[in-house]
Amino acid sequence: MNKVVLIGRLTKDPDLKFAQGTGNAVCKFTIAVNRRFKKEGQPEADFIPITVFGKIAEATANYMVKGSQIGVSGNMQTSTYMKDNIKVYKTEVIADEVEFLDSKGKSSGQSNSNTSTNSPNEYEGITPIDDSDIPFN
């Protein structure tokens, strides 16, 4: 089984290109994913390269910017190539699903009539869950 699910923040704006001949959209970006277990001091993160294709690639490039939180699922892929007579290994996630969790930048300055105002009564009737006793948290 080869399945990867990650949540992180974009380290820079996504790079959208179109494949020659086919015209298929290809979007590449890197996300910073916080490590669960941290050493004393600064939090540690891993920087994971992601590639996505098609309409999802176009939407990602159009709506996500550096700092946006994003969720991806897909599979891990490794490849090799030669550079200066040295074999270079490349590992990346090929995403088949992308979830926009927030969008810092492009949509933050725009108003949207469907956006909630986060009034105090907005979550009335919803009971908060204490997740401190969940064994896998």
CYANA upper distance limits for C-alpha pairs under 8 A (distance plus 0.5 A):
  2 ASN  CA     75 ASN  CA      5.94
  2 ASN  CA     76 MET  CA      7.02
  3 LYS  CA     73 SER  CA      7.69
  3 LYS  CA     74 GLY  CA      6.24
  3 LYS  CA     75 ASN  CA      5.28
  3 LYS  CA     76 MET  CA      7.53
  4 VAL  CA     72 VAL  CA      8.44
  4 VAL  CA     73 SER  CA      5.91
  4 VAL  CA     74 GLY  CA      5.83
  4 VAL  CA     75 ASN  CA      5.82
  4 VAL  CA     76 MET  CA      7.09
  4 VAL  CA     93 VAL  CA      7.97
  5 VAL  CA     71 GLY  CA      7.89
  5 VAL  CA     72 VAL  CA      6.27
  5 VAL  CA     73 SER  CA      4.80
  5 VAL  CA     74 GLY  CA      7.22
  6 LEU  CA     33 VAL  CA      7.80
  6 LEU  CA     71 GLY  CA      6.16
  6 LEU  CA     72 VAL  CA      5.89
  6 LEU  CA     73 SER  CA      6.91
  7 ILE  CA     33 VAL  CA      6.92
  7 ILE  CA     69 GLN  CA      7.66
  7 ILE  CA     70 ILE  CA      6.24
  7 ILE  CA     71 GLY  CA      4.80
  7 ILE  CA     72 VAL  CA      6.98
  8 GLY  CA     31 ILE  CA      5.89
  8 GLY  CA     32 ALA  CA      5.71
  8 GLY  CA     33 VAL  CA      5.07
  8 GLY  CA     34 ASN  CA      7.71
  8 GLY  CA     69 GLN  CA      6.06
  8 GLY  CA     70 ILE  CA      6.16
  8 GLY  CA     71 GLY  CA      7.06
  9 ARG  CA     31 ILE  CA      5.57
  9 ARG  CA     32 ALA  CA      5.81
  9 ARG  CA     33 VAL  CA      7.45
  9 ARG  CA     66 LYS  CA      7.99
  9 ARG  CA     67 GLY  CA      5.80
  9 ARG  CA     68 SER  CA      5.81
  9 ARG  CA     69 GLN  CA      4.82
  9 ARG  CA     70 ILE  CA      6.50
 10 LEU  CA     14 PRO  CA      8.30
 10 LEU  CA     29 PHE  CA      7.50
 10 LEU  CA     30 THR  CA      6.33
 10 LEU  CA     31 ILE  CA      4.93
 10 LEU  CA     32 ALA  CA      6.90
 10 LEU  CA     65 VAL  CA      7.40
 10 LEU  CA     66 LYS  CA      5.50
 10 LEU  CA     67 GLY  CA      5.54
 10 LEU  CA     68 SER  CA      6.12
 10 LEU  CA     69 GLN  CA      7.13
 10 LEU  CA     70 ILE  CA      7.83
 11 THR  CA     29 PHE  CA      8.22
 11 THR  CA     30 THR  CA      6.33
 11 THR  CA     31 ILE  CA      6.13
 11 THR  CA     32 ALA  CA      6.87
 11 THR  CA     66 LYS  CA      5.98
 11 THR  CA     67 GLY  CA      6.75
 12 LYS  CA     29 PHE  CA      7.70
 12 LYS  CA     30 THR  CA      7.71
 12 LYS  CA     65 VAL  CA      7.20
 12 LYS  CA     66 LYS  CA      4.68
 12 LYS  CA     67 GLY  CA      7.63
 13 ASP  CA     29 PHE  CA      7.68
 13 ASP  CA     61 ALA  CA      8.07
 13 ASP  CA     64 MET  CA      7.54
 13 ASP  CA     65 VAL  CA      5.08
 13 ASP  CA     66 LYS  CA      5.16
 14 PRO  CA     27 CYS  CA      6.96
 14 PRO  CA     28 LYS  CA      6.40
 14 PRO  CA     29 PHE  CA      5.33
 14 PRO  CA     30 THR  CA      8.40
 14 PRO  CA     60 THR  CA      7.75
 14 PRO  CA     61 ALA  CA      5.80
 14 PRO  CA     64 MET  CA      7.62
 14 PRO  CA     65 VAL  CA      7.20
 14 PRO  CA     66 LYS  CA      8.20
 15 ASP  CA     27 CYS  CA      5.94
 15 ASP  CA     28 LYS  CA      5.75
 15 ASP  CA     29 PHE  CA      6.80
 15 ASP  CA     61 ALA  CA      7.24
 16 LEU  CA     25 ALA  CA      7.36
 16 LEU  CA     26 VAL  CA      6.26
 16 LEU  CA     27 CYS  CA      4.86
 16 LEU  CA     28 LYS  CA      7.13
 16 LEU  CA     57 ALA  CA      7.65
 16 LEU  CA     58 GLU  CA      7.53
 16 LEU  CA     61 ALA  CA      6.53
 17 LYS  CA     25 ALA  CA      6.37
 17 LYS  CA     26 VAL  CA      5.80
 17 LYS  CA     27 CYS  CA      6.83
 18 PHE  CA     23 GLY  CA      5.60
 18 PHE  CA     24 ASN  CA      5.83
 18 PHE  CA     25 ALA  CA      5.01
 18 PHE  CA     26 VAL  CA      6.34
 19 ALA  CA     23 GLY  CA      5.38
 19 ALA  CA     24 ASN  CA      5.76
 19 ALA  CA     25 ALA  CA      6.96
 19 ALA  CA     26 VAL  CA      7.49
 20 GLN  CA     24 ASN  CA      8.46
 24 ASN  CA     53 PHE  CA      7.66
 24 ASN  CA     54 GLY  CA      6.41
 25 ALA  CA     53 PHE  CA      6.07
 25 ALA  CA     54 GLY  CA      5.39
 25 ALA  CA     55 LYS  CA      7.60
 25 ALA  CA     57 ALA  CA      6.57
 25 ALA  CA     58 GLU  CA      6.93
 26 VAL  CA     51 THR  CA      7.54
 26 VAL  CA     52 VAL  CA      6.45
 26 VAL  CA     53 PHE  CA      5.17
 26 VAL  CA     54 GLY  CA      7.09
 26 VAL  CA     57 ALA  CA      6.31
 26 VAL  CA     58 GLU  CA      8.27
 27 CYS  CA     51 THR  CA      6.25
 27 CYS  CA     52 VAL  CA      5.82
 27 CYS  CA     53 PHE  CA      6.79
 27 CYS  CA     57 ALA  CA      5.39
 27 CYS  CA     58 GLU  CA      7.61
 27 CYS  CA     60 THR  CA      8.01
 27 CYS  CA     61 ALA  CA      7.27
 28 LYS  CA     49 PRO  CA      7.81
 28 LYS  CA     50 ILE  CA      6.23
 28 LYS  CA     51 THR  CA      5.08
 28 LYS  CA     52 VAL  CA      7.09
 29 PHE  CA     49 PRO  CA      6.43
 29 PHE  CA     50 ILE  CA      5.88
 29 PHE  CA     51 THR  CA      7.17
 30 THR  CA     47 PHE  CA      6.82
 30 THR  CA     48 ILE  CA      5.89
 30 THR  CA     49 PRO  CA      4.81
 30 THR  CA     50 ILE  CA      6.21
 31 ILE  CA     47 PHE  CA      6.11
 31 ILE  CA     48 ILE  CA      5.89
 31 ILE  CA     49 PRO  CA      7.11
 31 ILE  CA     50 ILE  CA      7.93
 32 ALA  CA     45 ALA  CA      6.41
 32 ALA  CA     46 ASP  CA      6.11
 32 ALA  CA     47 PHE  CA      5.07
 32 ALA  CA     48 ILE  CA      6.98
 33 VAL  CA     45 ALA  CA      5.72
 33 VAL  CA     46 ASP  CA      5.73
 33 VAL  CA     47 PHE  CA      6.84
 33 VAL  CA     48 ILE  CA      7.89
 34 ASN  CA     43 PRO  CA      7.67
 34 ASN  CA     44 GLU  CA      6.47
 34 ASN  CA     45 ALA  CA      4.69
 34 ASN  CA     46 ASP  CA      6.92
 35 ARG  CA     43 PRO  CA      8.05
 35 ARG  CA     44 GLU  CA      6.24
 35 ARG  CA     45 ALA  CA      5.81
 35 ARG  CA     46 ASP  CA      7.40
 38 LYS  CA     42 GLN  CA      8.38
 38 LYS  CA     43 PRO  CA      6.28
 38 LYS  CA     44 GLU  CA      6.58
 39 LYS  CA     43 PRO  CA      7.68
 39 LYS  CA     44 GLU  CA      8.15
 48 ILE  CA     92 GLU  CA      7.23
 48 ILE  CA     93 VAL  CA      7.96
 49 PRO  CA     91 THR  CA      8.14
 49 PRO  CA     92 GLU  CA      5.57
 49 PRO  CA     93 VAL  CA      6.86
 50 ILE  CA     92 GLU  CA      6.22
 50 ILE  CA     93 VAL  CA      5.32
 50 ILE  CA     94 ILE  CA      6.52
 50 ILE  CA     95 ALA  CA      7.18
 51 THR  CA     92 GLU  CA      7.75
 51 THR  CA     93 VAL  CA      6.78
 51 THR  CA     94 ILE  CA      5.50
 51 THR  CA     95 ALA  CA      6.58
 52 VAL  CA     56 ILE  CA      7.33
 52 VAL  CA     57 ALA  CA      5.74
 52 VAL  CA     94 ILE  CA      6.46
 52 VAL  CA     95 ALA  CA      5.63
 52 VAL  CA     96 ASP  CA      7.20
 53 PHE  CA     57 ALA  CA      5.42
 53 PHE  CA     58 GLU  CA      8.48
 53 PHE  CA     95 ALA  CA      8.44
 53 PHE  CA     96 ASP  CA      8.40
 54 GLY  CA     58 GLU  CA      7.16
 55 LYS  CA     59 ALA  CA      6.72
 56 ILE  CA     60 THR  CA      6.53
 56 ILE  CA     97 GLU  CA      8.24
 56 ILE  CA     98 VAL  CA      7.61
 57 ALA  CA     61 ALA  CA      6.76
 58 GLU  CA     62 ASN  CA      6.64
 59 ALA  CA     63 TYR  CA      6.49
 60 THR  CA     64 MET  CA      5.97
 60 THR  CA     98 VAL  CA      8.31
 61 ALA  CA     65 VAL  CA      8.15
 63 TYR  CA    103 SER  CA      7.54
 63 TYR  CA    106 LYS  CA      7.23
 63 TYR  CA    107 SER  CA      8.21
 64 MET  CA     68 SER  CA      6.46
 64 MET  CA    100 PHE  CA      8.07
 64 MET  CA    103 SER  CA      6.34
 64 MET  CA    104 LYS  CA      8.12
 64 MET  CA    106 LYS  CA      7.88
 65 VAL  CA    103 SER  CA      7.44
 65 VAL  CA    104 LYS  CA      7.15
 65 VAL  CA    105 GLY  CA      6.91
 65 VAL  CA    106 LYS  CA      7.49
 66 LYS  CA    104 LYS  CA      7.99
 66 LYS  CA    105 GLY  CA      8.39
 67 GLY  CA    103 SER  CA      8.34
 67 GLY  CA    104 LYS  CA      6.65
 68 SER  CA    100 PHE  CA      8.50
 68 SER  CA    101 LEU  CA      8.13
 68 SER  CA    102 ASP  CA      6.29
 68 SER  CA    103 SER  CA      5.28
 68 SER  CA    104 LYS  CA      5.57
 68 SER  CA    105 GLY  CA      8.37
 69 GLN  CA    100 PHE  CA      7.29
 69 GLN  CA    101 LEU  CA      5.84
 69 GLN  CA    102 ASP  CA      5.84
 69 GLN  CA    103 SER  CA      7.24
 70 ILE  CA     98 VAL  CA      7.61
 70 ILE  CA     99 GLU  CA      6.27
 70 ILE  CA    100 PHE  CA      5.43
 70 ILE  CA    101 LEU  CA      5.65
 70 ILE  CA    102 ASP  CA      7.50
 71 GLY  CA     98 VAL  CA      6.23
 71 GLY  CA     99 GLU  CA      5.32
 71 GLY  CA    100 PHE  CA      6.99
 71 GLY  CA    101 LEU  CA      7.21
 72 VAL  CA     95 ALA  CA      6.60
 72 VAL  CA     96 ASP  CA      8.18
 72 VAL  CA     97 GLU  CA      6.15
 72 VAL  CA     98 VAL  CA      5.05
 72 VAL  CA     99 GLU  CA      6.72
 73 SER  CA     95 ALA  CA      5.92
 73 SER  CA     96 ASP  CA      6.69
 73 SER  CA     97 GLU  CA      5.73
 73 SER  CA     98 VAL  CA      7.15
 74 GLY  CA     93 VAL  CA      6.89
 74 GLY  CA     94 ILE  CA      6.00
 74 GLY  CA     95 ALA  CA      4.59
 74 GLY  CA     96 ASP  CA      5.54
 74 GLY  CA     97 GLU  CA      7.06
 75 ASN  CA     93 VAL  CA      6.04
 75 ASN  CA     94 ILE  CA      5.96
 75 ASN  CA     95 ALA  CA      7.06
 76 MET  CA     91 THR  CA      7.58
 76 MET  CA     92 GLU  CA      6.36
 76 MET  CA     93 VAL  CA      5.06
 76 MET  CA     94 ILE  CA      6.84
 77 GLN  CA     91 THR  CA      6.24
 77 GLN  CA     92 GLU  CA      6.00
 77 GLN  CA     93 VAL  CA      6.53
 77 GLN  CA     94 ILE  CA      7.30
 78 THR  CA     89 TYR  CA      7.51
 78 THR  CA     90 LYS  CA      5.98
 78 THR  CA     91 THR  CA      4.86
 78 THR  CA     92 GLU  CA      6.98
 79 SER  CA     89 TYR  CA      6.37
 79 SER  CA     90 LYS  CA      5.71
 79 SER  CA     91 THR  CA      7.08
 80 THR  CA     87 LYS  CA      7.08
 80 THR  CA     88 VAL  CA      5.93
 80 THR  CA     89 TYR  CA      5.02
 80 THR  CA     90 LYS  CA      6.44
 81 TYR  CA     87 LYS  CA      6.28
 81 TYR  CA     88 VAL  CA      5.88
 81 TYR  CA     89 TYR  CA      7.31
 82 MET  CA     86 ILE  CA      5.93
 82 MET  CA     87 LYS  CA      5.13
 82 MET  CA     88 VAL  CA      6.42
 83 LYS  CA     87 LYS  CA      6.96
 83 LYS  CA     88 VAL  CA      7.21
103 SER  CA    107 SER  CA      6.77
103 SER  CA    108 SER  CA      7.52
104 LYS  CA    108 SER  CA      6.40
105 GLY  CA    109 GLY  CA      7.53
106 LYS  CA    110 GLN  CA      8.04
107 SER  CA    111 SER  CA      8.16
111 SER  CA    115 THR  CA      8.32
118 ASN  CA    122 GLU  CA      6.61
120 PRO  CA    124 GLU  CA      8.38
131 ASP  CA    137 ASN  CA      7.90
132 SER  CA    137 ASN  CA      7.98
